[in-house]
Amino acid sequence: MKKLSPKNYEEALQQLEKITESMQNNDLPLEEALAAYQQGQELVKYCQQKLAEVEQKLQVFDHGELKELKLEGGE
């Protein structure tokens, strides 16, 4: 399976969806399925890292003071 470096979160997610689809359809021989799984794991880590970065950047003003945005209820 060709290894691709994602340019952004959306591209990584698309690559991950393609890998998942090909693995679910049993389109890959065992060796390629293992490589696809490993690439999928790397893409998952990349996406988690990007989401964590965005979460850290989310801030709001509260009475003229910049504070971290806290989302409740899993939003």
N, C-alpha and C positions, 0 to 999 in steps of 0.2 A: 504494500500500500504506500502510495506517495505521501511523504510527510510535508505538510504545509504549515508555514508559520502565519498565524492570523495577524491581520493588521489592526483589528479591533474586536470588541466583545461580540458584535453581531456576526462577524465573519467566523469567529471561533464557534459560536453557537450553530451556525449553518454547517460547518465541518463536522461538528459533533452529531448533528442530526443525520447527516449522510452516513457517517460511520455506524450509528445505531441502526439505521434502516438496512444497510447492507449486512450487518451482523444478524439482524432479526430475520432477514430473508434467506439466511444460510447461503449467501452468494460467495462466501470466502472459504478457501481451504484453511486447514488448521493453522498453518504458519502465518498466513495473512491475517487470520482472525486474531491471533495473539498480538501481532504488530498493530492491528487496528485498535485492539483493546488498550494497548500501551499508549498509543497516540490519543485515544479518547481520554485516558486518565490525565495526560498532559493538558489537554484542552479544558477539562473540568477544573484543574488547578488554575489555569490561566483565567478562566471565567470567574472563579471564586476570588482571585486576586483583584481583578478589575472591579468586581462588585464591592469588595472591601475598600478599595481606593475611593470609589464614588461615595460610599457610606461615610467615610471620614470627611469628605469635602462638603457633605450636606450640612449646611448651617442656616440658621434663621436669626432675624433680629428680634429681640425681646426687650421692649422698653429702651431702645437705643443701644442695646448691648448685643454683640454677636455671640450666639450660643449654638451648640450642636443641636441639630434637628433630631428629635426622638419620635420614632413612629411606634404607635401602639397597636396591638392586635395583629401583629405579623404583617403589617402593610409595607 
